[in-house]
């Protein structure tokens, strides 16, 4: 216990929050205490206190730098692994999505059956929609039918959620929380307690704004908070598990759909030629969908059907509608 370097952390953190000038003001308070209440500066040989200060600061500076280098290296390795995994998954998915369409010559009998199947499919869509087939509403995506997704909110632009009293966003590495305070305050007026799986945020003397269990564990030593312009609290939480998206900030919040999260796009210039081509196709399809136009895969199917119709001009497709 005597050698535990963290045993005074909570006390020192509380002191640090009371110093608006940051570390410099905190050091002034500690040095003032040593000069007023101890013989640190006068009890030894001339210059001895200077050597003690120098040795102590240099020793901990080296420890801090070594730890910072270790964390940076670990973060770079984690990001590289994540990028490799995401790139591999994207390649596999896109390779399936953009598998080249093949054109097969059909016999007259097969062509007739194809025409009948198309007509039946269009009739069934009309019956499901009710009324004119042109106005029939397409079924909702399959994921919306998943019971696990019902009631979940769509993520905001930062892959988090905008709530009444605060807004949070996230990357795979960290969560950023912004709390508008609606009044000018000082750091000493706030209560911010970050534990491994629990967060408390509020203004002293008032009910807490946030007091709940976090969606996942965070690294306390790498999580920070700062008061911006006296009116906005910014809290950064470093995730322990950098492979998962959070569904909510704390367990009392409404849950977002992590299926609808948009990961940060990689720079195309960082990708190899084949992967870059696949990603560009994916981006093209996304733009086509947003404009209500056919994707590249749908265009290929239409080209195959058009060629088939040209090969069989004797068949009547005038009453068929094709999507």
Order of alpha helices (4+ residues) and beta strands (2+ residues): alpha-alpha-alpha-alpha-beta-beta-beta-beta-beta-beta-beta-beta-alpha-alpha
